[in-house]
Amino acid sequence: QAEAQGTAEDRGSSPEEDVRDCENIVREEVSRNGLVEGTRRAISRTGGVITSAGIILAGTFSVLASLPLRDLVQLGFAVTLGILLDTFV
């Protein structure tokens, strides 16, 4: 269903709506194909959206690393690195 609607840019949707769409895709695939196969199919359909959200979130936290306070630089670096690891690994 979500594939037929086009990309986020085509629909003008927000990241929150994209994540909600991903949740619906997971539920739909699991109900049709069972837990293991449904999860496998849902991940293949939603991976790009989740990766994009992770990159945007990491970019947001990386701003902390540009502040003049040492503690915030360390926090910004640690959170950004953690998000990127979670997104790609």
ABEGO torsion letter per residue (X at the ends): XAAAAEBAAAAGBBAAAAAAAAAAAAAAAAAAAEAAAAAAAAAAAAAAAAAAAAAAAAAAAAAAAABABAAAAAAAAAAAAAAAAAAAX
